[in-house]
Amino acid sequence: MNPKYEKVCAEIAKIEKKDEDLQEKLKELRSKKTEMENLEIINTVRAMVMDKDQIMAFLSTMKGSAKQPDMTGTEVSDHA
């Protein structure tokens, strides 16, 4: 077969392998990032020095007071 064609095919295979490796690495890094974020949350909650009931009440309050995103697509400004 044509050597240029074979070279292109080999290059494609090489780049596809690199892409697979990078996708796997990206997946691992995202997982590690999530794990680190979760650990930071846990450490922050522990630093609050609350018992379990107080923490649950606090989280419930935070969940209830969380602002819902504006789905209208309009931007609200405080400037007059």
PDB file with one MODEL, atoms N, CA, C and O in Angstrom:
MODEL        1
ATOM      1  N   MET A   1       0.840  -1.182   0.000  1.00  0.00           N
ATOM      2  CA  MET A   1       0.000   0.000   0.000  1.00  0.00           C
ATOM      3  C   MET A   1       0.885   1.244   0.000  1.00  0.00           C
ATOM      4  O   MET A   1       2.090   1.167   0.238  1.00  0.00           O
ATOM      5  N   ASN A   2       0.282   2.354  -0.262  1.00  0.00           N
ATOM      6  CA  ASN A   2       0.975   3.633  -0.334  1.00  0.00           C
ATOM      7  C   ASN A   2       1.603   3.976   1.027  1.00  0.00           C
ATOM      8  O   ASN A   2       0.894   4.003   2.033  1.00  0.00           O
ATOM      9  N   PRO A   3       2.923   4.238   1.078  1.00  0.00           N
ATOM     10  CA  PRO A   3       3.593   4.551   2.352  1.00  0.00           C
ATOM     11  C   PRO A   3       3.041   5.799   3.026  1.00  0.00           C
ATOM     12  O   PRO A   3       2.981   5.860   4.254  1.00  0.00           O
ATOM     13  N   LYS A   4       2.635   6.800   2.240  1.00  0.00           N
ATOM     14  CA  LYS A   4       2.058   8.018   2.829  1.00  0.00           C
ATOM     15  C   LYS A   4       0.738   7.700   3.510  1.00  0.00           C
ATOM     16  O   LYS A   4       0.451   8.215   4.591  1.00  0.00           O
ATOM     17  N   TYR A   5      -0.055   6.862   2.888  1.00  0.00           N
ATOM     18  CA  TYR A   5      -1.335   6.444   3.459  1.00  0.00           C
ATOM     19  C   TYR A   5      -1.105   5.701   4.771  1.00  0.00           C
ATOM     20  O   TYR A   5      -1.785   5.963   5.764  1.00  0.00           O
ATOM     21  N   GLU A   6      -0.157   4.783   4.775  1.00  0.00           N
ATOM     22  CA  GLU A   6       0.157   4.015   5.985  1.00  0.00           C
ATOM     23  C   GLU A   6       0.649   4.937   7.096  1.00  0.00           C
ATOM     24  O   GLU A   6       0.322   4.745   8.267  1.00  0.00           O
ATOM     25  N   LYS A   7       1.439   5.940   6.714  1.00  0.00           N
ATOM     26  CA  LYS A   7       1.942   6.891   7.696  1.00  0.00           C
ATOM     27  C   LYS A   7       0.791   7.670   8.321  1.00  0.00           C
ATOM     28  O   LYS A   7       0.755   7.868   9.536  1.00  0.00           O
ATOM     29  N   VAL A   8      -0.156   8.115   7.485  1.00  0.00           N
ATOM     30  CA  VAL A   8      -1.323   8.846   7.987  1.00  0.00           C
ATOM     31  C   VAL A   8      -2.144   7.955   8.916  1.00  0.00           C
ATOM     32  O   VAL A   8      -2.583   8.397   9.978  1.00  0.00           O
ATOM     33  N   CYS A   9      -2.348   6.715   8.519  1.00  0.00           N
ATOM     34  CA  CYS A   9      -3.111   5.772   9.357  1.00  0.00           C
ATOM     35  C   CYS A   9      -2.412   5.536  10.691  1.00  0.00           C
ATOM     36  O   CYS A   9      -3.069   5.470  11.730  1.00  0.00           O
ATOM     37  N   ALA A  10      -1.093   5.410  10.672  1.00  0.00           N
ATOM     38  CA  ALA A  10      -0.323   5.218  11.902  1.00  0.00           C
ATOM     39  C   ALA A  10      -0.425   6.446  12.790  1.00  0.00           C
ATOM     40  O   ALA A  10      -0.550   6.326  14.009  1.00  0.00           O
ATOM     41  N   GLU A  11      -0.372   7.624  12.187  1.00  0.00           N
ATOM     42  CA  GLU A  11      -0.495   8.868  12.953  1.00  0.00           C
ATOM     43  C   GLU A  11      -1.878   8.981  13.586  1.00  0.00           C
ATOM     44  O   GLU A  11      -2.007   9.411  14.732  1.00  0.00           O
ATOM     45  N   ILE A  12      -2.907   8.598  12.840  1.00  0.00           N
ATOM     46  CA  ILE A  12      -4.271   8.608  13.380  1.00  0.00           C
ATOM     47  C   ILE A  12      -4.363   7.675  14.582  1.00  0.00           C
ATOM     48  O   ILE A  12      -4.908   8.051  15.619  1.00  0.00           O
ATOM     49  N   ALA A  13      -3.840   6.476  14.450  1.00  0.00           N
ATOM     50  CA  ALA A  13      -3.882   5.511  15.549  1.00  0.00           C
ATOM     51  C   ALA A  13      -3.135   6.038  16.768  1.00  0.00           C
ATOM     52  O   ALA A  13      -3.584   5.870  17.902  1.00  0.00           O
ATOM     53  N   LYS A  14      -1.991   6.677  16.529  1.00  0.00           N
ATOM     54  CA  LYS A  14      -1.180   7.232  17.615  1.00  0.00           C
ATOM     55  C   LYS A  14      -1.954   8.336  18.348  1.00  0.00           C
ATOM     56  O   LYS A  14      -1.976   8.372  19.578  1.00  0.00           O
ATOM     57  N   ILE A  15      -2.580   9.225  17.590  1.00  0.00           N
ATOM     58  CA  ILE A  15      -3.326  10.329  18.196  1.00  0.00           C
ATOM     59  C   ILE A  15      -4.568   9.814  18.912  1.00  0.00           C
ATOM     60  O   ILE A  15      -4.908  10.323  19.980  1.00  0.00           O
ATOM     61  N   GLU A  16      -5.251   8.823  18.359  1.00  0.00           N
ATOM     62  CA  GLU A  16      -6.418   8.235  19.028  1.00  0.00           C
ATOM     63  C   GLU A  16      -6.011   7.615  20.356  1.00  0.00           C
ATOM     64  O   GLU A  16      -6.751   7.715  21.335  1.00  0.00           O
ATOM     65  N   LYS A  17      -4.844   6.975  20.404  1.00  0.00           N
ATOM     66  CA  LYS A  17      -4.363   6.382  21.658  1.00  0.00           C
ATOM     67  C   LYS A  17      -4.067   7.478  22.674  1.00  0.00           C
ATOM     68  O   LYS A  17      -4.414   7.353  23.848  1.00  0.00           O
ATOM     69  N   LYS A  18      -3.427   8.552  22.221  1.00  0.00           N
ATOM     70  CA  LYS A  18      -3.149   9.681  23.112  1.00  0.00           C
ATOM     71  C   LYS A  18      -4.451  10.268  23.646  1.00  0.00           C
ATOM     72  O   LYS A  18      -4.557  10.599  24.827  1.00  0.00           O
ATOM     73  N   ASP A  19      -5.444  10.393  22.761  1.00  0.00           N
ATOM     74  CA  ASP A  19      -6.744  10.937  23.155  1.00  0.00           C
ATOM     75  C   ASP A  19      -7.391  10.059  24.226  1.00  0.00           C
ATOM     76  O   ASP A  19      -7.927  10.571  25.208  1.00  0.00           O
ATOM     77  N   GLU A  20      -7.342   8.751  24.040  1.00  0.00           N
ATOM     78  CA  GLU A  20      -7.911   7.832  25.035  1.00  0.00           C
ATOM     79  C   GLU A  20      -7.200   7.996  26.372  1.00  0.00           C
ATOM     80  O   GLU A  20      -7.840   8.036  27.423  1.00  0.00           O
ATOM     81  N   ASP A  21      -5.875   8.089  26.326  1.00  0.00           N
ATOM     82  CA  ASP A  21      -5.100   8.260  27.554  1.00  0.00           C
ATOM     83  C   ASP A  21      -5.446   9.579  28.240  1.00  0.00           C
ATOM     84  O   ASP A  21      -5.602   9.629  29.460  1.00  0.00           O
ATOM     85  N   LEU A  22      -5.565  10.648  27.445  1.00  0.00           N
ATOM     86  CA  LEU A  22      -5.895  11.950  28.014  1.00  0.00           C
ATOM     87  C   LEU A  22      -7.311  11.970  28.584  1.00  0.00           C
ATOM     88  O   LEU A  22      -7.547  12.575  29.630  1.00  0.00           O
ATOM     89  N   GLN A  23      -8.247  11.321  27.913  1.00  0.00           N
ATOM     90  CA  GLN A  23      -9.623  11.256  28.419  1.00  0.00           C
ATOM     91  C   GLN A  23      -9.668  10.512  29.758  1.00  0.00           C
ATOM     92  O   GLN A  23     -10.397  10.908  30.668  1.00  0.00           O
ATOM     93  N   GLU A  24      -8.897   9.449  29.870  1.00  0.00           N
ATOM     94  CA  GLU A  24      -8.841   8.692  31.127  1.00  0.00           C
ATOM     95  C   GLU A  24      -8.217   9.550  32.227  1.00  0.00           C
ATOM     96  O   GLU A  24      -8.705   9.570  33.357  1.00  0.00           O
ATOM     97  N   LYS A  25      -7.150  10.250  31.895  1.00  0.00           N
ATOM     98  CA  LYS A  25      -6.489  11.131  32.860  1.00  0.00           C
ATOM     99  C   LYS A  25      -7.441  12.240  33.304  1.00  0.00           C
ATOM    100  O   LYS A  25      -7.506  12.569  34.489  1.00  0.00           O
ATOM    101  N   LEU A  26      -8.181  12.815  32.351  1.00  0.00           N
ATOM    102  CA  LEU A  26      -9.150  13.863  32.662  1.00  0.00           C
ATOM    103  C   LEU A  26     -10.236  13.334  33.597  1.00  0.00           C
ATOM    104  O   LEU A  26     -10.635  14.021  34.537  1.00  0.00           O
ATOM    105  N   LYS A  27     -10.706  12.131  33.346  1.00  0.00           N
ATOM    106  CA  LYS A  27     -11.718  11.510  34.197  1.00  0.00           C
ATOM    107  C   LYS A  27     -11.178  11.328  35.618  1.00  0.00           C
ATOM    108  O   LYS A  27     -11.876  11.608  36.592  1.00  0.00           O
ATOM    109  N   GLU A  28      -9.940  10.860  35.730  1.00  0.00           N
ATOM    110  CA  GLU A  28      -9.327  10.679  37.048  1.00  0.00           C
ATOM    111  C   GLU A  28      -9.169  12.012  37.773  1.00  0.00           C
ATOM    112  O   GLU A  28      -9.433  12.108  38.971  1.00  0.00           O
ATOM    113  N   LEU A  29      -8.738  13.040  37.043  1.00  0.00           N
ATOM    114  CA  LEU A  29      -8.549  14.351  37.663  1.00  0.00           C
ATOM    115  C   LEU A  29      -9.875  14.955  38.119  1.00  0.00           C
ATOM    116  O   LEU A  29      -9.946  15.561  39.188  1.00  0.00           O
ATOM    117  N   ARG A  30     -10.914  14.794  37.321  1.00  0.00           N
ATOM    118  CA  ARG A  30     -12.235  15.300  37.730  1.00  0.00           C
ATOM    119  C   ARG A  30     -12.729  14.580  38.980  1.00  0.00           C
ATOM    120  O   ARG A  30     -13.317  15.198  39.867  1.00  0.00           O
ATOM    121  N   SER A  31     -12.491  13.282  39.044  1.00  0.00           N
ATOM    122  CA  SER A  31     -12.881  12.509  40.218  1.00  0.00           C
ATOM    123  C   SER A  31     -12.108  12.976  41.448  1.00  0.00           C
ATOM    124  O   SER A  31     -12.674  13.127  42.531  1.00  0.00           O
ATOM    125  N   LYS A  32     -10.814  13.201  41.265  1.00  0.00           N
ATOM    126  CA  LYS A  32      -9.975  13.669  42.370  1.00  0.00           C
ATOM    127  C   LYS A  32     -10.417  15.061  42.821  1.00  0.00           C
ATOM    128  O   LYS A  32     -10.430  15.349  44.018  1.00  0.00           O
ATOM    129  N   LYS A  33     -10.778  15.922  41.873  1.00  0.00           N
ATOM    130  CA  LYS A  33     -11.254  17.267  42.188  1.00  0.00           C
ATOM    131  C   LYS A  33     -12.519  17.196  43.036  1.00  0.00           C
ATOM    132  O   LYS A  33     -12.638  17.891  44.045  1.00  0.00           O
ATOM    133  N   THR A  34     -13.457  16.359  42.626  1.00  0.00           N
ATOM    134  CA  THR A  34     -14.703  16.192  43.378  1.00  0.00           C
ATOM    135  C   THR A  34     -14.418  15.671  44.780  1.00  0.00           C
ATOM    136  O   THR A  34     -15.012  16.130  45.756  1.00  0.00           O
ATOM    137  N   GLU A  35     -13.509  14.712  44.871  1.00  0.00           N
ATOM    138  CA  GLU A  35     -13.144  14.165  46.184  1.00  0.00           C
ATOM    139  C   GLU A  35     -12.548  15.252  47.074  1.00  0.00           C
ATOM    140  O   GLU A  35     -12.858  15.321  48.263  1.00  0.00           O
ATOM    141  N   MET A  36     -11.699  16.098  46.505  1.00  0.00           N
ATOM    142  CA  MET A  36     -11.085  17.177  47.288  1.00  0.00           C
ATOM    143  C   MET A  36     -12.115  18.222  47.691  1.00  0.00           C
ATOM    144  O   MET A  36     -12.055  18.746  48.804  1.00  0.00           O
ATOM    145  N   GLU A  37     -13.061  18.535  46.808  1.00  0.00           N
ATOM    146  CA  GLU A  37     -14.130  19.476  47.152  1.00  0.00           C
ATOM    147  C   GLU A  37     -14.978  18.921  48.287  1.00  0.00           C
ATOM    148  O   GLU A  37     -15.326  19.642  49.222  1.00  0.00           O
ATOM    149  N   ASN A  38     -15.306  17.640  48.199  1.00  0.00           N
ATOM    150  CA  ASN A  38     -16.105  17.015  49.251  1.00  0.00           C
ATOM    151  C   ASN A  38     -15.367  17.025  50.584  1.00  0.00           C
ATOM    152  O   ASN A  38     -15.972  17.263  51.629  1.00  0.00           O
ATOM    153  N   LEU A  39     -14.069  16.769  50.551  1.00  0.00           N
ATOM    154  CA  LEU A  39     -13.271  16.798  51.773  1.00  0.00           C
ATOM    155  C   LEU A  39     -13.252  18.202  52.371  1.00  0.00           C
ATOM    156  O   LEU A  39     -13.324  18.364  53.589  1.00  0.00           O
ATOM    157  N   GLU A  40     -13.154  19.214  51.512  1.00  0.00           N
ATOM    158  CA  GLU A  40     -13.174  20.598  51.986  1.00  0.00           C
ATOM    159  C   GLU A  40     -14.515  20.915  52.651  1.00  0.00           C
ATOM    160  O   GLU A  40     -14.556  21.578  53.688  1.00  0.00           O
ATOM    161  N   ILE A  41     -15.601  20.444  52.055  1.00  0.00           N
ATOM    162  CA  ILE A  41     -16.931  20.657  52.642  1.00  0.00           C
ATOM    163  C   ILE A  41     -17.018  19.978  54.003  1.00  0.00           C
ATOM    164  O   ILE A  41     -17.497  20.573  54.969  1.00  0.00           O
ATOM    165  N   ILE A  42     -16.564  18.754  54.078  1.00  0.00           N
ATOM    166  CA  ILE A  42     -16.602  18.014  55.346  1.00  0.00           C
ATOM    167  C   ILE A  42     -15.789  18.738  56.409  1.00  0.00           C
ATOM    168  O   ILE A  42     -16.238  18.886  57.546  1.00  0.00           O
ATOM    169  N   ASN A  43     -14.593  19.188  56.043  1.00  0.00           N
ATOM    170  CA  ASN A  43     -13.747  19.891  57.014  1.00  0.00           C
ATOM    171  C   ASN A  43     -14.387  21.201  57.460  1.00  0.00           C
ATOM    172  O   ASN A  43     -14.277  21.577  58.627  1.00  0.00           O
ATOM    173  N   THR A  44     -15.049  21.892  56.552  1.00  0.00           N
ATOM    174  CA  THR A  44     -15.730  23.140  56.906  1.00  0.00           C
ATOM    175  C   THR A  44     -16.875  22.875  57.878  1.00  0.00           C
ATOM    176  O   THR A  44     -17.043  23.597  58.861  1.00  0.00           O
ATOM    177  N   VAL A  45     -17.655  21.844  57.604  1.00  0.00           N
ATOM    178  CA  VAL A  45     -18.773  21.503  58.486  1.00  0.00           C
ATOM    179  C   VAL A  45     -18.258  21.082  59.855  1.00  0.00           C
ATOM    180  O   VAL A  45     -18.826  21.467  60.878  1.00  0.00           O
ATOM    181  N   ARG A  46     -17.197  20.302  59.881  1.00  0.00           N
ATOM    182  CA  ARG A  46     -16.634  19.883  61.168  1.00  0.00           C
ATOM    183  C   ARG A  46     -16.110  21.068  61.962  1.00  0.00           C
ATOM    184  O   ARG A  46     -16.173  21.075  63.191  1.00  0.00           O
ATOM    185  N   ALA A  47     -15.592  22.072  61.259  1.00  0.00           N
ATOM    186  CA  ALA A  47     -15.055  23.250  61.939  1.00  0.00           C
ATOM    187  C   ALA A  47     -16.157  24.093  62.580  1.00  0.00           C
ATOM    188  O   ALA A  47     -15.869  24.956  63.410  1.00  0.00           O
ATOM    189  N   MET A  48     -17.411  23.855  62.208  1.00  0.00           N
ATOM    190  CA  MET A  48     -18.522  24.615  62.774  1.00  0.00           C
ATOM    191  C   MET A  48     -18.810  24.218  64.216  1.00  0.00           C
ATOM    192  O   MET A  48     -19.536  24.935  64.905  1.00  0.00           O
ATOM    193  N   VAL A  49     -18.283  23.136  64.683  1.00  0.00           N
ATOM    194  CA  VAL A  49     -18.454  22.650  66.043  1.00  0.00           C
ATOM    195  C   VAL A  49     -19.937  22.614  66.415  1.00  0.00           C
ATOM    196  O   VAL A  49     -20.376  23.272  67.359  1.00  0.00           O
ATOM    197  N   MET A  50     -20.684  21.838  65.656  1.00  0.00           N
ATOM    198  CA  MET A  50     -22.111  21.637  65.922  1.00  0.00           C
ATOM    199  C   MET A  50     -22.346  20.147  66.095  1.00  0.00           C
ATOM    200  O   MET A  50     -21.597  19.321  65.571  1.00  0.00           O
ATOM    201  N   ASP A  51     -23.394  19.814  66.835  1.00  0.00           N
ATOM    202  CA  ASP A  51     -23.748  18.399  66.909  1.00  0.00           C
ATOM    203  C   ASP A  51     -24.553  18.035  65.657  1.00  0.00           C
ATOM    204  O   ASP A  51     -24.883  18.900  64.845  1.00  0.00           O
ATOM    205  N   LYS A  52     -24.858  16.766  65.519  1.00  0.00           N
ATOM    206  CA  LYS A  52     -25.520  16.273  64.311  1.00  0.00           C
ATOM    207  C   LYS A  52     -26.845  16.989  64.059  1.00  0.00           C
ATOM    208  O   LYS A  52     -27.127  17.377  62.925  1.00  0.00           O
ATOM    209  N   ASP A  53     -27.648  17.167  65.079  1.00  0.00           N
ATOM    210  CA  ASP A  53     -28.953  17.814  64.914  1.00  0.00           C
ATOM    211  C   ASP A  53     -28.801  19.267  64.468  1.00  0.00           C
ATOM    212  O   ASP A  53     -29.557  19.741  63.620  1.00  0.00           O
ATOM    213  N   GLN A  54     -27.830  19.969  65.036  1.00  0.00           N
ATOM    214  CA  GLN A  54     -27.592  21.358  64.653  1.00  0.00           C
ATOM    215  C   GLN A  54     -27.132  21.445  63.192  1.00  0.00           C
ATOM    216  O   GLN A  54     -27.566  22.325  62.449  1.00  0.00           O
ATOM    217  N   ILE A  55     -26.262  20.536  62.796  1.00  0.00           N
ATOM    218  CA  ILE A  55     -25.770  20.519  61.413  1.00  0.00           C
ATOM    219  C   ILE A  55     -26.923  20.250  60.455  1.00  0.00           C
ATOM    220  O   ILE A  55     -27.040  20.912  59.423  1.00  0.00           O
ATOM    221  N   MET A  56     -27.774  19.282  60.790  1.00  0.00           N
ATOM    222  CA  MET A  56     -28.899  18.949  59.913  1.00  0.00           C
ATOM    223  C   MET A  56     -29.860  20.126  59.802  1.00  0.00           C
ATOM    224  O   MET A  56     -30.373  20.406  58.719  1.00  0.00           O
ATOM    225  N   ALA A  57     -30.110  20.819  60.914  1.00  0.00           N
ATOM    226  CA  ALA A  57     -30.987  21.991  60.889  1.00  0.00           C
ATOM    227  C   ALA A  57     -30.362  23.097  60.048  1.00  0.00           C
ATOM    228  O   ALA A  57     -31.051  23.748  59.262  1.00  0.00           O
ATOM    229  N   PHE A  58     -29.071  23.309  60.209  1.00  0.00           N
ATOM    230  CA  PHE A  58     -28.362  24.326  59.433  1.00  0.00           C
ATOM    231  C   PHE A  58     -28.438  24.018  57.940  1.00  0.00           C
ATOM    232  O   PHE A  58     -28.743  24.902  57.140  1.00  0.00           O
ATOM    233  N   LEU A  59     -28.167  22.784  57.567  1.00  0.00           N
ATOM    234  CA  LEU A  59     -28.210  22.399  56.159  1.00  0.00           C
ATOM    235  C   LEU A  59     -29.624  22.525  55.590  1.00  0.00           C
ATOM    236  O   LEU A  59     -29.807  22.940  54.446  1.00  0.00           O
ATOM    237  N   SER A  60     -30.598  22.171  56.383  1.00  0.00           N
ATOM    238  CA  SER A  60     -31.991  22.297  55.952  1.00  0.00           C
ATOM    239  C   SER A  60     -32.333  23.758  55.701  1.00  0.00           C
ATOM    240  O   SER A  60     -32.984  24.086  54.709  1.00  0.00           O
ATOM    241  N   THR A  61     -31.895  24.633  56.598  1.00  0.00           N
ATOM    242  CA  THR A  61     -32.126  26.066  56.448  1.00  0.00           C
ATOM    243  C   THR A  61     -31.431  26.589  55.190  1.00  0.00           C
ATOM    244  O   THR A  61     -32.014  27.363  54.430  1.00  0.00           O
ATOM    245  N   MET A  62     -30.194  26.168  54.975  1.00  0.00           N
ATOM    246  CA  MET A  62     -29.438  26.612  53.801  1.00  0.00           C
ATOM    247  C   MET A  62     -30.111  26.143  52.516  1.00  0.00           C
ATOM    248  O   MET A  62     -30.188  26.890  51.541  1.00  0.00           O
ATOM    249  N   LYS A  63     -30.589  24.923  52.517  1.00  0.00           N
ATOM    250  CA  LYS A  63     -31.248  24.388  51.327  1.00  0.00           C
ATOM    251  C   LYS A  63     -32.517  25.175  51.027  1.00  0.00           C
ATOM    252  O   LYS A  63     -32.806  25.468  49.867  1.00  0.00           O
ATOM    253  N   GLY A  64     -33.269  25.516  52.056  1.00  0.00           N
ATOM    254  CA  GLY A  64     -34.517  26.251  51.880  1.00  0.00           C
ATOM    255  C   GLY A  64     -34.303  27.687  51.456  1.00  0.00           C
ATOM    256  O   GLY A  64     -35.162  28.273  50.798  1.00  0.00           O
ATOM    257  N   SER A  65     -33.153  28.274  51.829  1.00  0.00           N
ATOM    258  CA  SER A  65     -32.921  29.685  51.504  1.00  0.00           C
ATOM    259  C   SER A  65     -32.077  29.865  50.245  1.00  0.00           C
ATOM    260  O   SER A  65     -31.801  30.993  49.835  1.00  0.00           O
ATOM    261  N   ALA A  66     -31.669  28.757  49.635  1.00  0.00           N
ATOM    262  CA  ALA A  66     -30.853  28.860  48.415  1.00  0.00           C
ATOM    263  C   ALA A  66     -31.672  29.506  47.314  1.00  0.00           C
ATOM    264  O   ALA A  66     -32.825  29.140  47.085  1.00  0.00           O
ATOM    265  N   LYS A  67     -31.074  30.463  46.638  1.00  0.00           N
ATOM    266  CA  LYS A  67     -31.777  31.155  45.546  1.00  0.00           C
ATOM    267  C   LYS A  67     -31.874  30.234  44.348  1.00  0.00           C
ATOM    268  O   LYS A  67     -30.902  29.576  43.977  1.00  0.00           O
ATOM    269  N   GLN A  68     -33.033  30.192  43.754  1.00  0.00           N
ATOM    270  CA  GLN A  68     -33.243  29.420  42.540  1.00  0.00           C
ATOM    271  C   GLN A  68     -32.769  30.253  41.355  1.00  0.00           C
ATOM    272  O   GLN A  68     -33.015  31.459  41.326  1.00  0.00           O
ATOM    273  N   PRO A  69     -32.093  29.644  40.371  1.00  0.00           N
ATOM    274  CA  PRO A  69     -31.629  30.417  39.222  1.00  0.00           C
ATOM    275  C   PRO A  69     -32.794  30.968  38.410  1.00  0.00           C
ATOM    276  O   PRO A  69     -33.835  30.326  38.274  1.00  0.00           O
ATOM    277  N   ASP A  70     -32.600  32.160  37.877  1.00  0.00           N
ATOM    278  CA  ASP A  70     -33.612  32.808  37.045  1.00  0.00           C
ATOM    279  C   ASP A  70     -33.578  32.165  35.670  1.00  0.00           C
ATOM    280  O   ASP A  70     -32.598  32.317  34.940  1.00  0.00           O
ATOM    281  N   MET A  71     -34.612  31.464  35.314  1.00  0.00           N
ATOM    282  CA  MET A  71     -34.650  30.710  34.064  1.00  0.00           C
ATOM    283  C   MET A  71     -35.231  31.520  32.912  1.00  0.00           C
ATOM    284  O   MET A  71     -35.415  30.984  31.819  1.00  0.00           O
ATOM    285  N   THR A  72     -35.526  32.805  33.134  1.00  0.00           N
ATOM    286  CA  THR A  72     -36.117  33.619  32.076  1.00  0.00           C
ATOM    287  C   THR A  72     -35.079  34.096  31.076  1.00  0.00           C
ATOM    288  O   THR A  72     -35.425  34.497  29.965  1.00  0.00           O
ATOM    289  N   GLY A  73     -33.818  34.058  31.458  1.00  0.00           N
ATOM    290  CA  GLY A  73     -32.770  34.498  30.560  1.00  0.00           C
ATOM    291  C   GLY A  73     -32.543  35.991  30.617  1.00  0.00           C
ATOM    292  O   GLY A  73     -31.711  36.520  29.880  1.00  0.00           O
ATOM    293  N   THR A  74     -33.274  36.681  31.488  1.00  0.00           N
ATOM    294  CA  THR A  74     -33.072  38.114  31.626  1.00  0.00           C
ATOM    295  C   THR A  74     -32.164  38.369  32.807  1.00  0.00           C
ATOM    296  O   THR A  74     -32.189  37.646  33.803  1.00  0.00           O
ATOM    297  N   GLU A  75     -31.373  39.395  32.681  1.00  0.00           N
ATOM    298  CA  GLU A  75     -30.437  39.727  33.727  1.00  0.00           C
ATOM    299  C   GLU A  75     -31.003  40.864  34.568  1.00  0.00           C
ATOM    300  O   GLU A  75     -31.505  41.848  34.025  1.00  0.00           O
ATOM    301  N   VAL A  76     -30.925  40.737  35.875  1.00  0.00           N
ATOM    302  CA  VAL A  76     -31.433  41.747  36.774  1.00  0.00           C
ATOM    303  C   VAL A  76     -30.254  42.551  37.296  1.00  0.00           C
ATOM    304  O   VAL A  76     -29.244  41.984  37.712  1.00  0.00           O
ATOM    305  N   SER A  77     -30.383  43.875  37.274  1.00  0.00           N
ATOM    306  CA  SER A  77     -29.314  44.743  37.732  1.00  0.00           C
ATOM    307  C   SER A  77     -29.814  45.615  38.867  1.00  0.00           C
ATOM    308  O   SER A  77     -30.965  46.053  38.866  1.00  0.00           O
ATOM    309  N   ASP A  78     -28.944  45.865  39.834  1.00  0.00           N
ATOM    310  CA  ASP A  78     -29.293  46.735  40.963  1.00  0.00           C
ATOM    311  C   ASP A  78     -29.033  48.201  40.636  1.00  0.00           C
ATOM    312  O   ASP A  78     -29.384  49.084  41.419  1.00  0.00           O
ATOM    313  N   HIS A  79     -28.425  48.461  39.493  1.00  0.00           N
ATOM    314  CA  HIS A  79     -28.079  49.828  39.127  1.00  0.00           C
ATOM    315  C   HIS A  79     -29.289  50.527  38.519  1.00  0.00           C
ATOM    316  O   HIS A  79     -30.028  49.943  37.726  1.00  0.00           O
ATOM    317  N   ALA A  80     -29.479  51.801  38.907  1.00  0.00           N
ATOM    318  CA  ALA A  80     -30.620  52.562  38.361  1.00  0.00           C
ATOM    319  C   ALA A  80     -30.236  53.306  37.116  1.00  0.00           C
ATOM    320  O   ALA A  80     -31.068  53.995  36.526  1.00  0.00           O
TER     321      ALA A  80
ENDMDL
END
